[in-house]
Amino acid sequence: MKIKKILLLILSILSLSCSDPDPALEDLVNQLTIKTESRYLIANNMSTIPIQILSNLNPVVATQLNIKYFANGILIDKDFKTNIAGNYTVWAEVNSIKSNEIILIARPPEEYTAIEFKVVFHIINSNVLSDDIDKVMEQLNTTFRTPLENLDPNAVDTFLQFKLAENDPNGNTLEEKGITRHQVDPEYTIRFEDWMWDIYWDPDYYINIWVGDTGSTSSYGNYPVTGCSSTIIGISCNDSDNVNYLHGIAMTTNHIEYNRSNLISHEMGHFFGLKHAFNDNCNSDSDYCLDTPNYNREYYDSNSTGIYRESCDGMKYRSWSIMDYYQQEKSFSITYDQRKRLRTIIDNSKWSGVLGSQNISTGRFQIKKNIKKPENYRLNQKNIIN
């Protein structure tokens, strides 16, 4: 008898969820709240922010409510999208009950000049396969040339793409496209140590990625520098005309062989000046990008809620950002403000491989063939980040 009652209850709930809205239920509503997982989207009529609804009724019963959604006073669908840039005040109504208001910000689609970087992987004391390199390169290009089906409504195409170098600085064709292989002292690590100057291609023309033992389980990117006439917050400056630091990426063999969590894109983000989308408190915007929700990483680590974070302003959301860590369904999103930051840094930075994208016929004769370590070189640990 108890089983029959339970089955009848389940069937009644299912019938409610599949039936038309019930006007009588609306009189029972005395509280209405809306939530979203993002405050930003691209005004391209494709990027979409789903609006979540909470009320004092059972969630299944609440599906029978005739809820109306508004943006700036105009009736909209529950899944908000637009092709007009601007700020939108969004709320919901049932009868005379009005929900809280949320401000959603739609930014105009923008296009940038496409830049294609030449990439070389210096594989150190490792047997990483060329197939593994091809896979991480595919992931890198997928991330930085974001497809339209990205789940993040604020994800953008950076107009940056990457190809494996076909020739070395002397113009010789590489046996394996984009790969050099080296055996060195097994005690060496690839954490931007002095010996790596001997395996460092001209950073004006190539992005150098060393693969091997980083001395830890982490991979690392080295932040760029700009000329001192530029004042980009969070980036150091350098007025030298000569290459005087190792600008590149150090990847552990495991991270290449298993392409874990799209770490290659994370470290490339650091290479172009992007910072982590979190910090250890809520007192500052840690990455200088207003459209990446900031959250307290220490609190998250000790009170883990899986794939969900809670931003410093109380918004619960899933993180798609390549500049976040751990517990992500996918890690492939670069936001509108992150793109603006990295493109500004590329325009002003030194030794970021930009010249290699120009494909001028005489380019290889301008490439510096032997990069020498400066006599006064000292590794700046603050520029290295995992």
N, C-alpha and C positions, 0 to 999 in steps of 0.2 A: 504493500500500500504506500509506504514512504517513497519507494522508487517511482511509482506512478505519479505521485504529487510533484516530485522533483522534475520528472519529464514534462508534466503539464506546465510547470513554471517556466522551464526552458523554452518550450514551444510558444508560450504566451509572450515571452521577451523577444523571441525571434520574429513572431508575427508583428510585434510593435515596430521592430527595426526595419521591417520590409513594407510596412503600410504607409499610407499618405500621412502628412502632418495632421495632428489632432488639435483643433482650436481650443478644446476644453482644457488641455494641459497648460496653455499659456497663462491661465489665471493662477496657476500654482507657482509660477516663477516669481521669486522676490530678490534674486541675486544673479548677476550676469557678468562674466569676466572673459576678456579675450587675451590671447597670448600669441606671440610669434617667436620663431627661432632666429629671426634676422630682422634688422631694422633697415637694411639697405638692399637695393636691387638695381638692375640695369634697365633703363627705359627702352626696351627693345620689343615689347609685347610678347616676349617668350619667357624671360626670367620671372619666376613666380614665388610669392611668399604665401604659403597656406596660413589661414587664420584659424587658430584653435579656440574652441568655445568651452567654457565651464559655467555651470549653473548650480543651483541648489538641488536640482533633480538628478536622479540616477542617470549616468552617461548614456545608457541605452535608451531610456525613456526620453532623454533630452533630444535624441535624434528626430523625434516627432514634432519638435517645435518649429514653428514658422519664423525662423530667425532672419532678420534683414541686416545686411552689412552695408556700411557707408564709408566713403572716402571723400573728405571735404564736402560732405552733405549730399553726395551723389551715390545712388544705389549701385553696389558692385557685387561681384561674385565672391564666394568664400575664399577662393584662391586669387589673391590680388596680383595683377600685372597691369602694366601701362606702357604706352609709347611716348608719354609726355614727361619730361624730367621735372622734378620739383618735390616739395614736401607735401605729404598727405596725412591728414588727421583721420584715423580710422577708428570706427567703433561699431558695435552691434546693438540691435534693439529687438525686444519682444514685447508687444503691446506698449505699455508706458514705461517699461523697464529698459534703461540704457546702460550699456557696459562702460567700463573704463575706456579711455582713449589712448591710442598708441600712435606715435609719429613714425611714418615710414618715409624713407628718403630714396627717390629714384634719380639716378644720374644718367646723363646722356651717353649713348655708345660713342666710343672714340677709336680712331685708328692711328697707328704709329707706323713709321717706316720700319719694315721688317729687317732684322739683323740676323745673319747666320754666322755662328761662331764655329771655328775649327777647334776640335777637342782632341787631346792626346792623352792616353792612359799609359803611365809609366808603371809597369807591373814589376814589383820588387820581391824577389825570393818567393814567387807564387806561381801556381799553374792555372790561373784563371783563364777560362776559355774565351775565344773571340765571340762565341755565341752568347756568353754571359754579358759581354760588353754591348753586343747588339741589343739585348733585352733592356738594359738600363738606359741606353740611348733612346730606345723607343719610348720608355716611360718618361724620360726627360722631355722629349718633344711633345708627348701627349699632355703633360702637365703645363708646359709653358705656352702651348698653343691650345688652350682649353677648348674642348668640344662643347657644343651647345647643350648636350644632355647633362652637363654638370649639375649636381644636386644643390649646389650653393647658388642662390639667386644673385649673389654679388660677385661671382667668379667672372674673370675676364681673360681675354687673349692678350698675352704680353707682346706678341709679335716678335718674340725671340725664338730662334730655333738653332739646333746644334747638329753638326756633321762631323764624322771622324776625319781627321787629317789624312790626306793621301801622300803627302811628301814631308820629309824632314826639313829643318831650316836650311840645309844645303841644296834643296831641290831634289834629293834622291827619293825614289818611290819606296814607300814602306812595304815590307814583306807582308805584314798584317796591317790592314787599314786602321789608323788611329791607335796603334799599340807599339810600345817598345818594351823589351824585357831585359831585366838586369838581375845579376846575382851579386849581392854585397855582403859585408860583414853581418852575420846573423844577429849580432847584438844591436845593430842599428834599428831605429824605428823611423817611420815616415812622418813623424809629428814636426815637420818643418825644421829639421836639424840641418846643421852646416853642410854635411856631405851631399844634401839634396841639390845644392847649387850645381853640382856636376851633371845632374839629370834634370835640367830646367830649361825649357824652350822659351824663346822670346815671348813674354807675356803680353806684348802689344799685338801679337798675331795668333797666339794659341791660348786656350784654357788648359792648364796643366792639372791632371788628376793623377796622384800617386796611389797605388793600390798595394797593400801589404799589411804589416804589423804597425799599428798606431801606438802601441804601448798600452792599450786598453781595449775595451769592447766597443768603444765609440769611434765614429768617423768625425772629421773636423773640416770646417771651412775657414778660410782666412778672409776677414773683412777687407774690402778695397780701401784705397786712400784716394783723396782728391787733391788737386792743387789748392794752395792756401787762399786763393782768391775766392774759392767756393766755401760757403758756410752751410753745409748740410748737417743737421743735428745728428749726433751719434756716429759720425764718420770722422776719422782723423785726417789731417792734411800733410802734404809733403811737396816741397817745391823743387826737389832734385830732378834733373833731366835724365839721370841714370837710374836704371833699375836697382833698387836698394832694399828690396824685401821679397820674400817668396810668396807670391800671390797665387793661390791655387786651392786644391781640395785634397784631403787625405782620407781615403776610404779603406776600411778593413776588408780583407778578402771575403769574409762571410757576407758583408753587406752587398758586395758585388755579385757573389755567386747565388745568393738567394733573393736579391733585390728587395730586402726587407723594408716594408712600410714606406717605400718610395724615398728612402733616405738620400739618394742621389739628388733629388729635387730639393730636399731640405738644405743640403750643404751648398747646392748651387744658389739657393736663396741667400745664404750667408755670403757667398762669393760676390753677389751683387748688392750686398748691404742690407738685406732684410734681417730683422731680429725676431726673437721668439715672441709668439702671440700670448704671452703670459708673464707674470713675475711673482715675486714672493710676498707681495702685498697689493693693496688697491690704492696706493697713494700716487701713482703716476701711470701714464700711458707708455708701456714698456717698449713698444715697437714703433712709435711715432706715426701710426696709421690709425685714424679714428674709426675706421669701419671694421677693424678686427676686434671682436669682443675681448676685453681684458679680464683675466680671472686669476685668482690666488692659487698658484700651483701647489704650495705647501698644504693648503687646506684641502685641495682636491686629492693629493696623494694620501692624506690621512683619513679622508672621508669619501673614498672613491665612489662615484655614481656611474661607473662604466663609461659608455660612449658620451654621456651627457656631462656638460660643464654648467656652472652657474656663474655668469659674468658679475663683475663688481657692481653693476646696477640692477642685479636680481633676475636677469633673463636666463632661463634654462635653454640650452641649445646643444646640438651635435656639432662637433668641430670637423670641418673638412680641410682646414688650413695645412699647407705643407710646412708651415713654421710652428706647428704644435707638435706634441709628443703623445704617443701611446693611445690605446683605447679609441681608435678611430675606425669606422667602417671602411672609409677610404681617405686617402690623404693626397688630394690633388688640386686644391683650390688656391688661386692667387687672386686677391681682391683688387678692387678699383684703386684704392689708396696705396696698396703694396706695389701695384704696377707703376703708379705715378712716382713713387719713391725710387724704385730700382731703375726706371728709365732716366730719371733725373741724375741719379748716381752714375749711370753708364755714360751720360753726356759729359760728366765732369770728372770722371775717375781716371786714374793712370793704370796702365798695364792690365786692362781687362779684356784683351783679345779682340778689341773692336777693329783694328786695322786689318786683321785677317779676314774680315767679312767683305772687304772692298773688292777683292778679286781682280786687282789691277795686274796687268801682264808682267810688270817689272817688280811686283811686290816681293818676290822671293829674294831679290838682290838687296832689298832694304832690311830684310830680317837680320837681326843680330844673331850671329852663328855661335858665339860663345859668350854666355852670360857669366860674368865673374862675380864672385862674392866680394862686396865692398870690404875694405880693410877695417872699417869701423862698424861692421854689421853686428847688431845684437837683436836677437829674437824678441819681438814684442808679444808677450803671452796674452795681453789684453785683446789682441786682434784675432786670436784663435778661439773658435766657438764650436761646440758640437751640436 
